[in-house]
Amino acid sequence: MLRPILLSALLALPAAAQDMTDLGTPPAGTYTTDPAHTRLWFTVDHLGFSTFMALFTKAEATLQFDPANPTAMQVTATVDLTTLETHNDDPSYDFNAIVSGPDYLNAPTHPLATFTSTRIELVDDDSAMVTGDLTMNGITRPITLDATYNGGWGSMPLDPGGARAGFSITGTLLRSDFGIANGIPAPGTTMGVSDEVRFYFETEMSNPDAPKP
């Protein structure tokens, strides 16, 4: 993991060499997700009894980053739905296969979900609404995400990834919009799995080709 390596390296440096106050800011360029610092998970309501959570272990994105013109930025993302992880260890009950199977995510037929941005609207200096086309289960629908820029650096001597920028992204969709309607509760009840799905994407993106500040 990058952070423990950075921490141990920093602790090993003389005090005078630990001044990292001027690392610059991420310049314009093409940034891709750092797998070690990228997580995508979702939640649904289960019977009204609990909030069920699961994640995907392979989610990738590419960002055309331009801090001088943020509304012109573009992002594409791909999620491998076959990498669903429900953290159920019972060998007699393959919950990963059930949720990713034809009754729900239908990953055997449509293994990838993709997102392509079409519009970015600034909310403030560090947050935006990102609208784009989400394709899942062979169906494409528009969706709007809430994105927050968490900061970054232009260059850090101990970071082999080069320039780095961090983002938090959240969104909500109705799975029925994508032809995934199995188990949705009858109106006025919670007996089933909610139509509404909330998802969360935490990522650090890097650009090893960025010019050093």
PAVEXKOL-427258 format. One record per residue (C-alpha): chain; y, x, z. Coordinates in nm, 4 decimals, decimal comma, padded with zeros to 6 digits. Layout:
  unit        yy        xx        zz
     A         Y         X         Z
...
This chain:
  unit        yy        xx        zz
     A   00,0000   00,0000   00,0000
     A   00,3451   00,1287  -00,0908
     A   00,5237   00,0526   00,2356
     A   00,2906   00,2541   00,4661
     A   00,3093   00,5465   00,2237
     A   00,6885   00,5293   00,2173
     A   00,7069   00,5026   00,5951
     A   00,4818   00,8010   00,6579
     A   00,6714   01,0066   00,4008
     A   01,0070   00,9183   00,5525
     A   00,8894   01,0066   00,9013
     A   00,7748   01,3440   00,7736
     A   01,1162   01,4293   00,6250
     A   01,3847   01,6155   00,8187
     A   01,6552   01,3891   00,9603
     A   01,9109   01,5139   00,7074
     A   01,6821   01,4169   00,4201
     A   01,6286   01,0615   00,5479
     A   01,9725   00,9349   00,4407
     A   01,8793   00,6587   00,1986
     A   02,2103   00,4756   00,2150
     A   02,2980   00,5153  -00,1519
     A   01,9979   00,4152  -00,3586
     A   02,2003   00,2183  -00,6111
     A   02,1224  -00,1320  -00,7325
     A   01,8640  -00,2372  -00,9910
     A   02,0087  -00,1904  -01,3417
     A   01,9474  -00,4160  -01,6394
     A   01,6092  -00,3791  -01,8025
     A   01,2524  -00,5049  -01,8132
     A   01,0864  -00,5509  -01,4743
     A   00,7226  -00,6376  -01,4069
     A   00,5453  -00,7513  -01,0917
     A   00,4066  -00,4948  -00,8501
     A   00,0560  -00,6317  -00,7764
     A   00,0525  -00,4836  -00,4259
     A   00,3649  -00,6794  -00,3356
     A   00,3111  -01,0043  -00,5246
     A   00,1559  -01,3196  -00,3806
     A   00,1279  -01,6742  -00,5179
     A  -00,0013  -01,9579  -00,3027
     A   00,0176  -02,3364  -00,2966
     A  -00,0158  -02,6185  -00,0462
     A  -00,1307  -02,9804  -00,0670
     A  -00,1677  -03,2540   00,1913
     A  -00,5302  -03,3258   00,2840
     A  -00,5942  -03,6778   00,4185
     A  -00,2693  -03,6640   00,6112
     A  -00,4609  -03,4487   00,8603
     A  -00,3558  -03,1004   00,7493
     A  -00,1714  -02,8941   00,4928
     A  -00,4303  -02,7124   00,2847
     A  -00,3341  -02,3689   00,1514
     A  -00,4925  -02,1459  -00,1132
     A  -00,3778  -01,8569  -00,3296
     A  -00,4344  -01,6861  -00,6613
     A  -00,5133  -01,3161  -00,6563
     A  -00,3850  -01,2468  -01,0066
     A  -00,0321  -01,3573  -01,0968
     A   00,1891  -01,1518  -01,3270
     A   00,5478  -01,1900  -01,4443
     A   00,7959  -01,0075  -01,6661
     A   01,1691  -01,0371  -01,6092
     A   01,4470  -00,9408  -01,8478
     A   01,6911  -00,8519  -01,5728
     A   02,0670  -00,8415  -01,6328
     A   02,2821  -00,8482  -01,3184
     A   02,5992  -00,8549  -01,5300
     A   02,4881  -01,1725  -01,7065
     A   02,2359  -01,3494  -01,4810
     A   02,2275  -01,6779  -01,6705
     A   02,1004  -01,4868  -01,9744
     A   01,7987  -01,3534  -01,7871
     A   01,4544  -01,4562  -01,9047
     A   01,1218  -01,4636  -01,7241
     A   00,7640  -01,5257  -01,8276
     A   00,4665  -01,5539  -01,5937
     A   00,0899  -01,5906  -01,6195
     A  -00,1503  -01,7020  -01,3480
     A  -00,5250  -01,6500  -01,3789
     A  -00,6587  -01,9732  -01,2306
     A  -01,0097  -01,8292  -01,2090
     A  -00,8840  -01,6006  -00,9303
     A  -00,8333  -01,8898  -00,6873
     A  -00,9137  -01,7921  -00,3278
     A  -00,9707  -02,0633  -00,0656
     A  -01,1067  -01,8266   00,2033
     A  -01,4160  -02,0352   00,2670
     A  -01,7034  -01,8022   00,3584
     A  -01,9845  -02,0589   00,3684
     A  -02,2280  -01,9422   00,0951
     A  -02,3772  -02,2914   00,0694
     A  -02,0410  -02,4467  -00,0208
     A  -01,8580  -02,2666  -00,3007
     A  -01,5145  -02,4134  -00,2384
     A  -01,3502  -02,1743  -00,4856
     A  -01,5698  -02,3140  -00,7619
     A  -01,4991  -02,6739  -00,6591
     A  -01,1188  -02,6433  -00,6550
     A  -01,1016  -02,4287  -00,9677
     A  -01,3645  -02,6420  -01,1445
     A  -01,3326  -02,9315  -01,3908
     A  -01,2412  -03,1918  -01,1252
     A  -00,9253  -03,0069  -01,0251
     A  -00,7766  -02,6910  -01,1823
     A  -01,0237  -02,6983  -01,4737
     A  -01,0145  -02,3194  -01,4940
     A  -01,3415  -02,2928  -01,6920
     A  -01,1707  -02,4690  -01,9849
     A  -00,8094  -02,3598  -01,9301
     A  -00,8209  -02,0370  -01,7282
     A  -00,4517  -01,9501  -01,7556
     A  -00,1319  -02,1206  -01,6433
     A   00,1867  -01,9908  -01,8053
     A   00,5585  -02,0296  -01,7425
     A   00,8451  -01,9479  -01,9787
     A   01,2036  -01,9904  -01,8642
     A   01,4479  -02,1887  -02,0765
     A   01,7584  -02,2040  -01,8542
     A   01,9016  -02,0345  -01,5460
     A   02,1745  -02,1962  -01,3361
     A   02,3388  -02,0000  -01,0560
     A   02,3613  -02,1612  -00,7126
     A   02,5392  -01,8670  -00,5500
     A   02,5437  -01,4885  -00,5801
     A   02,1800  -01,4505  -00,4773
     A   02,0070  -01,7739  -00,5776
     A   01,9481  -01,9782  -00,8895
     A   01,7605  -02,2731  -01,0338
     A   01,5228  -02,1529  -01,3046
     A   01,4059  -02,4191  -01,5487
     A   01,1216  -02,3554  -01,7873
     A   00,8032  -02,4806  -01,9481
     A   00,4852  -02,4731  -01,7402
     A   00,1559  -02,5007  -01,9255
     A  -00,1524  -02,5856  -01,7215
     A  -00,4774  -02,7625  -01,8101
     A  -00,3618  -02,7609  -02,1722
     A  -00,0494  -02,9669  -02,0917
     A   00,3103  -02,8416  -02,1023
     A   00,5819  -02,9905  -01,8836
     A   00,9315  -02,8761  -01,7809
     A   00,9710  -02,7604  -01,4226
     A   01,2565  -02,6195  -01,2149
     A   01,2080  -02,3415  -00,9612
     A   01,4309  -02,2276  -00,6757
     A   01,4732  -01,8500  -00,6959
     A   01,6324  -01,6130  -00,4443
     A   01,7157  -01,2488  -00,5104
     A   01,6338  -01,0464  -00,1983
     A   01,7835  -00,7142  -00,3015
     A   01,6545  -00,3922  -00,4471
     A   01,7385  -00,0341  -00,5396
     A   01,8195   00,1557  -00,8540
     A   01,6106   00,4573  -00,7641
     A   01,4252   00,5850  -00,4610
     A   01,2734   00,9361  -00,4612
     A   00,9526   00,8188  -00,2920
     A   00,9025   00,5095  -00,5093
     A   00,6952   00,5846  -00,8216
     A   00,7832   00,2377  -00,9522
     A   01,1441   00,3403  -01,0206
     A   01,4019   00,0648  -00,9877
     A   01,2828  -00,2245  -00,7711
     A   01,3964  -00,5832  -00,7081
     A   01,2526  -00,8488  -00,4777
     A   01,2451  -01,2258  -00,5267
     A   01,1311  -01,5392  -00,3415
     A   01,0493  -01,8405  -00,5600
     A   00,9461  -02,1905  -00,4618
     A   00,8720  -02,5058  -00,6563
     A   00,7057  -02,8471  -00,6526
     A   00,4998  -03,0263  -00,9142
     A   00,2896  -03,3392  -00,9503
     A  -00,0594  -03,2387  -01,0530
     A  -00,1059  -03,5737  -01,2247
     A   00,1596  -03,4621  -01,4755
     A  -00,0917  -03,1999  -01,5880
     A  -00,3923  -03,4315  -01,6098
     A  -00,5280  -03,3368  -01,2663
     A  -00,5586  -03,6690  -01,0869
     A  -00,8913  -03,6508  -00,9054
     A  -00,8677  -03,7500  -00,5399
     A  -00,5053  -03,8644  -00,5393
     A  -00,4623  -04,1178  -00,2554
     A  -00,4174  -04,4837  -00,3365
     A  -00,0567  -04,6048  -00,2976
     A   00,0388  -04,6424   00,0660
     A  -00,2477  -04,4250   00,1940
     A  -00,3167  -04,0568   00,2551
     A  -00,6922  -04,0839   00,1911
     A  -00,7319  -03,7955  -00,0494
     A  -00,5475  -03,4885  -00,1734
     A  -00,1768  -03,5274  -00,2427
     A  -00,0419  -03,5492  -00,5946
     A   00,2478  -03,3260  -00,4878
     A   00,1777  -02,9539  -00,4894
     A   00,4182  -02,7034  -00,3386
     A   00,3930  -02,3421  -00,4447
     A   00,5440  -02,0142  -00,3294
     A   00,5802  -01,6873  -00,5174
     A   00,6833  -01,3702  -00,3356
     A   00,7205  -01,0616  -00,5484
     A   00,8684  -00,7184  -00,5890
     A   00,9264  -00,6194  -00,9504
     A   00,9752  -00,2668  -01,0761
     A   01,1093  -00,0835  -01,3794
     A   00,9845   00,2759  -01,4006
     A   01,1962   00,3375  -01,7122
     A   01,5284   00,2482  -01,5500
     A   01,7893   00,5250  -01,5614
     A   01,8509   00,6833  -01,2236
     A   02,1926   00,6010  -01,0741
